[in-house]
Amino acid sequence: MPEPRIDDAFRRQLEGYSLTTAHILYRMPDCRALLQSYVWQDYDMAPKFPQLEKFLEFWERELDGPIHSVEVTHAQMIAASEWKRVDGIFRLH
């Protein structure tokens, strides 16, 4: 019987990675007055975001459009569940 395979994205979430989205504004190479938008998304480790840093280093090294700004958001997908104490029982029927 083959050993069950764990999804890589799920494994990374268990290791503490969170879904990270970066909204990148960059200047067009041939017309620096115009800004273009790019959205990057991957699982990354907050607060240092090494995957995003690696991507931005690649951008600076390989692409012609200089980055104007980067806005980062992230959401931890797997976290401790929330619970509330119930003060009563309500029956519908």
Contacts in CASP RR format, 6 or more apart in sequence:
PFRMAT RR
TARGET T0000
AUTHOR 0000-0000-0000
METHOD contacts of the structure
MODEL  1
MPEPRIDDAFRRQLEGYSLTTAHILYRMPDCRALLQSYVWQDYDMAPKFP
QLEKFLEFWERELDGPIHSVEVTHAQMIAASEWKRVDGIFRLH
9 43 0 8 1.000
12 43 0 8 1.000
13 43 0 8 1.000
13 77 0 8 1.000
13 78 0 8 1.000
14 78 0 8 1.000
16 45 0 8 1.000
16 76 0 8 1.000
16 78 0 8 1.000
17 43 0 8 1.000
17 44 0 8 1.000
17 45 0 8 1.000
18 43 0 8 1.000
18 44 0 8 1.000
18 45 0 8 1.000
18 46 0 8 1.000
18 74 0 8 1.000
18 75 0 8 1.000
18 76 0 8 1.000
18 77 0 8 1.000
19 41 0 8 1.000
19 43 0 8 1.000
19 74 0 8 1.000
19 75 0 8 1.000
19 77 0 8 1.000
20 41 0 8 1.000
20 42 0 8 1.000
20 43 0 8 1.000
20 44 0 8 1.000
20 46 0 8 1.000
20 49 0 8 1.000
20 51 0 8 1.000
20 52 0 8 1.000
20 72 0 8 1.000
20 73 0 8 1.000
20 74 0 8 1.000
21 39 0 8 1.000
21 40 0 8 1.000
21 41 0 8 1.000
21 72 0 8 1.000
21 73 0 8 1.000
21 74 0 8 1.000
22 39 0 8 1.000
22 40 0 8 1.000
22 41 0 8 1.000
22 52 0 8 1.000
22 55 0 8 1.000
22 70 0 8 1.000
22 71 0 8 1.000
22 72 0 8 1.000
23 37 0 8 1.000
23 38 0 8 1.000
23 39 0 8 1.000
23 70 0 8 1.000
23 71 0 8 1.000
23 72 0 8 1.000
24 37 0 8 1.000
24 38 0 8 1.000
24 39 0 8 1.000
24 40 0 8 1.000
24 59 0 8 1.000
24 67 0 8 1.000
24 69 0 8 1.000
24 70 0 8 1.000
25 35 0 8 1.000
25 36 0 8 1.000
25 37 0 8 1.000
25 38 0 8 1.000
25 67 0 8 1.000
25 68 0 8 1.000
25 69 0 8 1.000
25 70 0 8 1.000
26 35 0 8 1.000
26 36 0 8 1.000
26 38 0 8 1.000
26 59 0 8 1.000
26 63 0 8 1.000
26 65 0 8 1.000
26 66 0 8 1.000
26 67 0 8 1.000
26 68 0 8 1.000
27 33 0 8 1.000
27 34 0 8 1.000
27 35 0 8 1.000
27 36 0 8 1.000
27 65 0 8 1.000
27 66 0 8 1.000
27 67 0 8 1.000
27 68 0 8 1.000
28 34 0 8 1.000
28 35 0 8 1.000
28 36 0 8 1.000
28 65 0 8 1.000
29 64 0 8 1.000
29 65 0 8 1.000
32 66 0 8 1.000
35 68 0 8 1.000
40 52 0 8 1.000
40 55 0 8 1.000
42 51 0 8 1.000
42 52 0 8 1.000
42 55 0 8 1.000
43 51 0 8 1.000
44 50 0 8 1.000
44 51 0 8 1.000
44 52 0 8 1.000
44 74 0 8 1.000
45 51 0 8 1.000
46 74 0 8 1.000
46 76 0 8 1.000
49 72 0 8 1.000
49 74 0 8 1.000
52 70 0 8 1.000
52 72 0 8 1.000
56 67 0 8 1.000
56 70 0 8 1.000
59 67 0 8 1.000
60 67 0 8 1.000
END
